[in-house]
Amino acid sequence: MKNLIIFTFLFRFFLCAAQSETDIQLAQHYFTSGEFDKATSYYEKLYTSQSTKVYFTRYLECLMQIKDYKTAEKTIKKHISQNKNDKEIQVILGQFYEDIDEPQKSIKVYEDLLSSFSNDPGEIINLYQLFIGKGKFDIAKKVLDKGKKIASYYPFNFQYADLYSLTGNNRLMLEEYIDYLLIQPTMAETIQNAISSRVDLSQSDGKDYLILKEILLQKIQVDNSNFIYAEMLIWLFVQNKNFSAAFTQVVALDKRIQGDGLRVLDLGTICLENKSYAIARNCFNYVIALGIDNQYYIESQKLLLNSRFIELTTNRAYNQSEIDATLADYNVALTRLGKTKFTIGILNEQAHILAFYADRASEAIIILQDAILIQSLTDIQRAQLKMQLADIEVLKGDIWEASLLYMQIDKDFKFEAIGDEAKYKNARIFYFDGEFDFAQSQLNILKESTSKIIANDAMHLSVSITENFGLDSNYTAMSWFSSAELLIEQHKYLEAYTLFDSIQYNFPFHALADDILFRKAKAMEMQGKWPESCLLYEDILKFHPKDIFADDALFRLGDIYEQILLDKDKALEYYKKLAIDYKGSFYGAESIKRIRILRGDKNVEEDIY
């Protein structure tokens, strides 16, 4: 008997559940198909059995569609009585009266809401957001105004700023954000993010930029002792990339508060990232001038030299006086800091500039040989010095001395990136010397390198050897080509071009044609001849769009136009072509990343196409 009762109960339960599921499906079907009269009966049944907000909303919508306003009004009032603390339902009632053209009743509902809420900021903000959600900005402001009176201890600046932004009053929005800074200085970064997401500050003649600048300058004049406004002004100049003005302000601020130069150092780092090298150096020199006892002295000294190094090796547009000024800075720094394990990076950069830009390779070799003997160097530091020394030996023409150094590094760091780099460079030594088979065997190993860059470079050189070695009876073309590559490494560009031209003249249909264009383009880059290099890369795309260097050419074009020629639209064009036409490219992920940066995408997952 007991089992029969349980069975009957379960049977009825599942029958009711099945019926409820059927009602839901039918209600949804009729609602979607626009048969609201049929949907209404099902949603009424569902709402009666379960007065959830979902069923209430759907039922009310059906009633409005079939114009049963009387039932709709009763239903809303009933739901309010069951959910007295739910302000949203009361806002819905006010909206209902507006929809059926009974404005007096609507006004009464809203007035009741405005007179009934407590001094709880959470409740005030919630009601404000309900009216914002309905697009009722005037009433939303009344909520905030009253909230500000009855909950005066709570700052509603963010809500006011949000309201003014929605209503297009950017001046008042910016004033609210800046006023909040005085209350909560620790929220500066949050406020900066909010402002930059709502207005464009990139143009120096832009309306919002000028308004914010005016507001901040007025605040500084009124309260010069509060440096939070000065910091915001510095931030504003940085957003506009007006680094000169930012430098003036940050130095004035640092002096006023008798700071330690950290703010100036941070600005210098930002300038360096944005390739504003002269201002970056001004920043670092300011911190250095604070004295050797300053905690940021050594870091500033290193960054000063690094800015010199990056500008010289990236732009490659330099004259002798600029090289001399750069080397003078290195000498001063090393005199101050000494030659220790802590200045190995400076010594390495100094040697690189001497050898590859000042044509003083012998001096560079002496510097590196002495640096290798410095006590307490780490193994990786000593290997880095040896790598630079080997590169300079190649430049001088002593390729087998370079090979010995590369082999030492390869042996000591077999399972690390620096070891793979040394193995690759050593493979190139044999390649330069015409030992193509041995070079190929080393390159095949490196195709599996954990360093994607080394693996990609090894793959390119390996493919070049495979495709071109032995295509003519005496291997002349490939030998000339590898010799020309060595000449480029040694900065003997005219001799290299002569060999390249000889290949094209004597072997006009040789598969090395795209390789020659690519090597010539890279050589032009090494000399800082950017327009000439771009023309050669364009020739690769024009005459060899399906060969191995096509995606490399596209990426180089994009990089040159972005970083050197500062034509973002052109750079974007090349990166897009690379991402779309060469989806399997090694440069695919990086090109997509750069597309998003250049477009200023806020959502990194946004479709680039």
C-alpha positions in Angstrom: 0.0 0.0 0.0 2.9 2.4 0.9 4.6 1.7 -2.4 1.4 2.4 -4.3 1.1 5.8 -2.6 4.7 6.7 -3.5 4.2 5.5 -7.1 1.0 7.6 -7.4 2.8 10.7 -6.0 5.8 10.3 -8.3 3.5 9.7 -11.3 1.5 12.8 -10.7 4.7 14.8 -10.1 6.3 13.8 -13.4 2.9 14.3 -15.2 2.7 17.9 -13.9 6.4 18.5 -14.8 5.8 17.2 -18.3 2.7 19.4 -18.7 4.6 22.4 -17.4 7.4 21.8 -19.9 4.9 21.5 -22.7 3.2 24.8 -21.7 6.6 26.5 -21.7 7.4 25.2 -25.2 4.0 26.2 -26.6 4.2 29.7 -24.9 7.6 30.3 -26.4 6.5 29.0 -29.9 3.4 31.3 -30.1 5.4 34.2 -28.7 8.2 33.8 -31.2 5.7 33.4 -34.1 3.8 36.5 -33.1 0.6 34.8 -32.1 0.3 36.8 -28.9 -3.3 35.9 -28.1 -2.4 32.2 -27.9 0.8 32.9 -26.1 -1.0 35.1 -23.5 -3.1 32.2 -22.1 -0.1 30.0 -21.7 2.0 32.7 -20.0 -0.9 33.5 -17.7 -1.0 29.9 -16.7 2.7 29.8 -16.1 2.8 33.1 -14.2 -0.1 32.0 -12.0 1.7 28.9 -11.1 5.1 30.5 -10.7 5.2 34.3 -10.4 8.8 34.7 -11.5 10.1 37.9 -13.1 10.6 36.0 -16.4 7.0 34.9 -16.7 5.8 38.2 -15.4 7.7 40.1 -18.1 6.6 37.8 -20.9 3.0 37.8 -19.8 2.9 41.6 -19.5 4.4 41.9 -23.0 1.7 39.6 -24.4 -1.0 41.7 -22.7 0.4 44.9 -24.2 0.6 43.3 -27.6 -3.1 42.3 -27.5 -3.9 45.7 -25.9 -5.5 44.3 -22.7 -4.3 47.2 -20.7 -6.8 46.7 -17.8 -5.4 43.2 -17.1 -1.9 44.5 -17.6 -2.4 47.2 -15.0 -3.8 44.7 -12.5 -1.0 42.3 -13.1 1.7 45.0 -12.5 0.0 46.2 -9.3 -0.4 42.6 -8.1 3.3 41.9 -8.8 4.2 45.1 -6.9 2.2 44.0 -3.9 4.1 40.7 -3.9 7.5 42.4 -4.4 7.2 45.6 -2.4 11.0 46.2 -2.3 11.5 45.7 -6.1 11.7 49.3 -7.4 12.1 48.0 -11.0 8.4 46.9 -11.0 7.3 50.4 -9.9 9.4 51.9 -12.8 7.7 49.5 -15.1 4.3 50.7 -13.9 5.3 54.3 -14.6 6.5 53.3 -18.1 3.2 51.4 -18.6 1.1 54.6 -17.9 3.4 56.5 -20.3 2.8 53.8 -23.0 -1.0 54.0 -22.7 -0.9 57.8 -22.7 -1.8 58.5 -19.1 1.1 60.9 -18.1 -0.4 62.1 -14.9 -0.5 58.6 -13.4 3.0 58.1 -14.7 4.2 61.3 -13.0 2.6 60.2 -9.7 4.4 56.8 -9.8 7.8 58.5 -10.4 7.1 61.1 -7.7 6.3 58.3 -5.2 9.5 56.6 -6.1 11.5 59.9 -5.6 9.9 60.5 -2.2 10.2 57.0 -0.8 13.8 55.8 -1.2 16.2 55.7 1.8 19.6 57.2 2.3 21.3 53.9 1.4 23.7 54.7 -1.5 23.2 51.3 -2.9 19.5 51.8 -3.2 19.9 55.3 -4.6 22.4 54.0 -7.3 20.1 51.1 -8.1 17.1 53.4 -8.7 19.3 55.8 -10.7 20.4 52.9 -12.9 16.8 51.8 -13.4 15.8 55.2 -14.8 19.0 55.3 -16.9 18.1 51.9 -18.3 14.7 53.3 -19.4 16.4 56.4 -20.9 14.8 58.7 -18.3 17.8 60.9 -17.8 15.9 63.9 -16.1 14.4 61.6 -13.5 17.7 59.8 -13.0 19.4 63.2 -12.3 16.6 64.0 -9.7 17.4 60.7 -8.0 21.1 61.7 -7.8 20.3 65.2 -6.6 18.2 63.9 -3.8 20.7 61.2 -3.0 23.4 63.8 -2.7 21.4 65.6 -0.1 20.2 62.7 2.0 23.4 60.7 1.7 25.9 63.6 1.7 28.7 61.3 3.0 28.8 59.3 -0.2 30.3 60.7 -3.4 28.1 60.2 -6.5 30.7 61.7 -8.9 30.9 58.5 -11.0 27.2 58.4 -11.4 27.0 62.1 -12.3 29.8 61.6 -14.8 28.0 58.7 -16.3 24.8 60.7 -16.7 26.6 63.7 -18.2 28.4 61.4 -20.7 25.1 59.8 -21.7 23.5 63.3 -22.2 26.5 64.6 -24.2 27.8 67.1 -21.6 31.4 66.2 -21.6 32.6 69.3 -19.7 30.4 68.4 -16.7 31.4 64.8 -17.0 35.1 65.7 -16.9 34.5 68.1 -13.9 32.9 65.3 -12.0 35.8 63.0 -12.5 38.4 65.6 -11.6 36.4 66.7 -8.5 36.4 63.0 -7.4 40.2 63.0 -7.5 40.4 65.3 -4.5 38.2 62.9 -2.5 39.9 59.8 -3.6 43.4 60.4 -5.1 44.1 56.6 -5.1 41.4 56.3 -7.8 43.5 58.3 -10.3 44.2 55.3 -12.6 40.5 54.3 -12.6 39.5 57.8 -13.5 42.1 58.0 -16.2 40.8 54.8 -17.7 37.2 56.1 -17.5 38.1 59.4 -19.2 40.2 57.8 -22.0 37.4 55.3 -22.7 34.8 58.1 -23.2 36.7 61.0 -24.9 39.5 61.3 -27.5 42.5 63.0 -26.1 44.9 62.3 -28.9 44.4 65.6 -30.8 45.9 68.7 -29.3 43.2 70.9 -30.8 40.4 68.4 -29.9 37.5 69.9 -28.0 37.6 67.4 -25.1 41.4 67.7 -24.8 41.2 71.5 -24.5 38.4 71.3 -21.9 40.2 68.9 -19.7 43.4 70.9 -20.0 41.5 74.1 -19.0 39.9 72.3 -16.0 43.2 71.0 -14.7 45.0 74.3 -15.2 42.3 76.1 -13.3 42.5 73.6 -10.4 46.3 73.9 -10.3 46.0 77.8 -10.0 43.4 77.5 -7.2 45.2 74.8 -5.3 48.8 74.6 -6.3 49.7 72.6 -3.2 47.7 69.5 -4.3 49.9 67.7 -6.8 47.2 65.2 -7.9 46.0 67.8 -10.5 49.6 68.3 -11.8 49.9 64.5 -12.2 46.7 64.4 -14.2 47.9 67.2 -16.4 51.1 65.2 -17.0 49.0 62.2 -17.9 46.9 64.3 -20.3 50.0 65.5 -22.1 51.2 61.9 -22.4 47.9 60.8 -23.9 48.4 63.6 -26.5 52.0 62.5 -27.0 53.0 66.1 -26.0 56.1 64.8 -24.3 57.9 68.1 -24.2 55.0 69.7 -22.2 54.8 66.6 -20.0 58.6 66.8 -19.3 58.2 70.5 -18.2 55.3 69.7 -15.9 56.9 66.6 -14.3 60.2 68.3 -13.6 58.3 71.2 -12.0 56.3 68.8 -9.9 59.3 66.8 -8.8 61.1 70.0 -7.7 58.1 71.3 -5.9 57.6 68.2 -3.8 61.4 67.6 -3.6 60.9 64.2 -5.2 63.4 61.5 -6.0 62.9 61.7 -9.7 60.8 58.6 -10.0 58.0 60.4 -11.9 60.5 61.8 -14.3 62.1 58.4 -14.8 58.7 56.9 -15.5 58.0 59.6 -18.1 61.4 58.9 -19.7 60.5 55.2 -20.1 57.2 56.2 -21.7 59.0 58.5 -24.1 61.5 55.7 -25.0 58.6 53.4 -25.8 57.1 56.0 -28.0 60.5 56.7 -29.8 60.7 60.3 -28.4 64.4 59.8 -27.8 65.4 63.4 -27.1 62.8 63.9 -24.4 63.6 60.5 -22.9 67.3 61.5 -22.6 66.2 64.8 -21.0 64.3 62.8 -18.4 67.2 60.4 -17.6 69.7 63.2 -17.5 67.5 65.1 -15.0 67.5 62.0 -12.6 71.3 61.5 -13.1 71.8 65.2 -12.1 70.1 64.5 -8.8 73.4 62.8 -7.8 75.0 59.4 -7.5 73.4 58.7 -4.1 69.9 58.8 -5.7 68.3 55.4 -5.7 67.4 55.7 -9.4 70.9 57.0 -10.5 72.2 53.7 -12.0 68.9 52.8 -13.7 68.7 56.3 -15.3 72.3 56.0 -16.5 71.5 52.6 -18.1 68.3 53.9 -19.7 70.1 57.0 -21.0 72.6 54.8 -22.8 69.9 52.4 -23.9 67.9 55.2 -25.5 71.1 56.2 -27.5 71.6 52.5 -28.5 68.0 52.0 -29.6 67.8 55.2 -31.6 71.1 54.4 -33.4 70.4 50.8 -34.1 66.7 51.2 -35.0 66.6 54.3 -37.2 70.2 54.0 -38.6 69.9 57.6 -39.7 73.0 59.0 -38.0 76.1 61.1 -38.7 79.6 61.0 -37.1 78.7 63.7 -34.5 75.8 61.6 -33.3 78.0 58.5 -33.0 80.6 60.5 -31.1 78.0 61.9 -28.7 76.7 58.4 -28.1 80.1 57.0 -27.4 80.9 59.9 -25.2 77.8 59.1 -23.0 79.0 55.5 -22.7 82.5 56.6 -21.7 81.1 59.0 -19.0 78.8 56.3 -17.7 81.5 53.7 -17.5 83.8 56.1 -15.7 81.1 56.8 -13.1 79.9 53.2 -12.7 83.1 51.2 -13.4 83.5 48.0 -15.4 81.8 45.4 -13.3 79.3 42.5 -13.7 76.6 45.2 -13.2 77.7 47.2 -16.3 78.2 44.2 -18.7 75.2 45.3 -20.7 76.7 48.8 -21.1 80.0 47.3 -22.2 78.3 45.0 -24.7 76.3 47.9 -26.3 79.4 50.1 -26.4 81.3 47.4 -28.3 78.5 46.9 -30.7 78.3 50.6 -31.6 82.1 50.8 -31.9 82.3 47.9 -34.3 79.1 48.1 -36.4 78.6 51.9 -36.5 81.9 53.7 -35.7 84.1 51.4 -37.8 86.3 50.7 -34.8 86.1 47.0 -34.5 89.6 46.5 -33.0 88.7 48.7 -30.0 85.5 46.8 -29.6 87.3 43.5 -29.5 89.7 44.7 -26.7 86.7 46.0 -24.7 85.0 42.6 -24.9 88.1 40.5 -24.2 88.7 42.6 -21.1 85.0 42.3 -20.1 85.1 38.5 -20.4 87.8 38.4 -17.7 85.7 40.4 -15.1 85.3 38.4 -12.0 82.0 36.9 -10.8 80.3 37.1 -14.2 77.5 34.6 -14.7 77.9 32.0 -17.4 75.2 33.6 -19.5 76.8 37.0 -19.2 80.1 35.6 -20.4 78.3 33.8 -23.3 76.6 37.1 -24.3 80.0 38.8 -24.5 81.5 35.9 -26.5 78.5 36.1 -28.9 79.2 39.8 -29.5 82.9 39.1 -29.9 82.2 36.4 -32.5 79.9 38.7 -34.4 82.6 41.3 -34.6 85.1 38.7 -35.8 82.8 37.9 -38.7 82.7 41.7 -39.4 86.5 41.8 -39.4 86.7 38.8 -41.7 88.1 36.2 -39.2 85.2 33.8 -39.6 86.9 30.8 -38.2 87.8 32.6 -35.0 84.2 33.5 -34.8 83.3 29.8 -35.4 85.3 28.7 -32.4 83.5 31.1 -30.1 80.1 30.1 -31.5 81.0 26.4 -30.9 81.9 27.2 -27.3 78.6 28.8 -26.6 76.7 26.0 -28.4 78.5 23.4 -26.2 77.9 25.3 -22.9 74.2 26.0 -23.6 73.0 23.1 -25.7 69.4 23.3 -24.4 69.0 27.0 -24.2 68.0 29.7 -26.7 71.5 31.3 -26.7 73.0 27.9 -27.6 70.6 27.6 -30.5 71.5 31.1 -31.6 75.2 30.2 -31.6 74.6 27.0 -33.5 72.7 28.9 -36.1 75.4 31.5 -36.5 78.0 28.8 -36.7 76.0 27.1 -39.4 76.1 30.3 -41.4 80.0 30.4 -41.1 80.1 27.1 -43.0 77.5 28.4 -45.4 79.6 31.5 -46.1 82.5 29.2 -46.8 80.6 27.1 -49.2 80.3 24.1 -46.9 76.6 23.8 -47.8 76.1 20.1 -46.8 77.5 20.6 -43.2 75.5 23.9 -42.8 72.4 22.1 -43.9 72.9 19.3 -41.3 73.1 21.9 -38.5 70.1 23.9 -39.8 68.0 20.7 -39.9 68.6 20.3 -36.1 67.7 24.0 -35.5 64.3 23.7 -37.2 63.1 22.1 -33.9 64.5 24.9 -31.8 62.4 26.2 -28.9 63.2 29.7 -30.1 60.7 30.4 -32.9 62.9 33.1 -34.4 65.9 30.8 -34.6 63.7 28.0 -36.0 62.2 30.3 -38.6 65.7 31.7 -39.7 67.1 28.2 -39.9 64.1 27.0 -42.0 64.6 29.9 -44.4 68.3 29.3 -44.9 67.8 25.6 -45.1 65.1 26.0 -47.8 67.4 28.4 -49.7 70.2 25.9 -49.7 67.9 23.0 -50.7 66.3 25.0 -53.6 69.4 26.5 -55.0 72.4 24.3 -54.2 73.4 22.3 -57.3 71.0 23.8 -59.8 73.9 24.7 -62.0 76.8 22.3 -62.8 79.6 24.1 -60.8 77.6 25.6 -57.9 78.8 29.0 -58.9 75.6 30.9 -58.3 75.2 29.6 -54.8 78.8 30.2 -53.9 78.6 33.8 -55.1 75.4 34.3 -53.2 76.8 33.0 -49.9 79.9 35.1 -50.4 77.7 38.2 -51.0 75.9 37.5 -47.8 79.2 37.4 -45.9 80.1 40.7 -47.6 76.9 42.3 -46.3 77.7 41.0 -42.8 81.0 42.8 -43.2 79.3 46.0 -44.4 81.0 45.7 -47.8 77.7 46.5 -49.6 79.0 47.6 -53.0 81.0 44.4 -53.4 78.0 42.3 -52.3 75.7 44.1 -54.9 78.3 43.4 -57.6 78.2 39.7 -56.8 74.4 39.7 -56.7 74.3 41.5 -60.1 76.7 38.9 -61.5 74.4 36.1 -60.5 71.4 37.8 -62.2 73.5 38.5 -65.3 75.1 35.0 -65.6 72.1 33.0 -64.4 69.0 35.1 -65.4 66.5 32.4 -64.6 68.0 31.1 -61.4 65.8 30.4 -58.4 67.9 32.8 -56.3 66.0 35.8 -57.7 63.7 36.3 -54.7 66.6 35.6 -52.3 68.7 38.3 -53.9 65.9 40.9 -53.7 65.4 40.0 -50.0 69.1 40.2 -49.1 69.5 43.5 -51.0 66.5 44.9 -49.1 68.0 43.8 -45.8 71.3 45.5 -46.7 69.4 48.7 -47.5 67.8 48.5 -44.0 71.3 48.1 -42.5 72.3 51.3 -44.1 69.2 53.2 -43.0 68.0 53.5 -46.7 64.4 52.8 -45.9 62.6 53.9 -49.1 65.1 51.8 -51.2 64.5 48.8 -49.0 60.7 49.2 -49.4 61.0 49.2 -53.2 62.9 46.0 -53.1 60.4 44.3 -50.8 57.6 45.5 -53.1 59.4 43.8 -56.0 59.3 40.5 -54.1 55.5 40.9 -53.7 55.2 41.9 -57.4 57.4 39.2 -59.0 57.5 36.4 -56.3 54.2 36.5 -54.4 54.2 32.7 -53.8 57.8 32.3 -52.8 59.2 31.8 -49.3 60.1 35.5 -48.7 56.7 37.0 -49.6 55.4 37.0 -46.0 58.7 38.2 -44.7 58.6 41.1 -47.2 55.1 42.0 -46.1 56.0 42.0 -42.4 59.2 44.1 -43.1 57.1 46.6 -45.0 54.6 46.9 -42.3 57.3 47.2 -39.6 59.2 49.9 -41.6 56.1 52.0 -42.2 55.0 51.6 -38.6 58.2 52.1 -36.8 60.4 54.2 -39.1 58.4 56.1 -41.7 55.5 56.5 -39.3 52.7 55.9 -41.8 50.2 53.9 -39.8 47.7 53.5 -42.6 50.3 52.0 -44.9 51.6 49.7 -42.1 48.0 48.6 -41.4 47.5 47.8 -45.1 50.6 45.5 -45.2 49.8 43.8 -41.9 46.2 43.1 -43.1 47.4 41.6 -46.3 49.8 39.4 -44.4 47.1 38.2 -42.0 44.6 37.5 -44.7 46.7 36.1 -47.6 49.4 34.3 -45.6 47.4 32.7 -42.7 50.1 30.1 -42.0 52.9 32.7 -41.7 55.3 32.7 -38.8 54.4 36.4 -38.5 50.6 35.8 -38.4 50.1 36.3 -34.7 52.3 39.3 -34.5 50.7 41.0 -37.5 47.2 40.5 -35.9 48.5 42.0 -32.7 49.9 45.0 -34.5 46.7 45.5 -36.5 44.7 45.7 -33.2 47.2 48.2 -31.7 47.2 50.4 -34.8 43.4 50.4 -35.0 43.2 51.1 -31.2 40.9 48.1 -30.6 39.6 48.0 -27.1 38.6 44.4 -27.5 41.6 42.3 -28.4 39.3 39.5 -29.6 37.7 41.8 -32.2 37.7 40.4 -35.7 40.6 42.0 -37.6 39.0 41.5 -41.0 
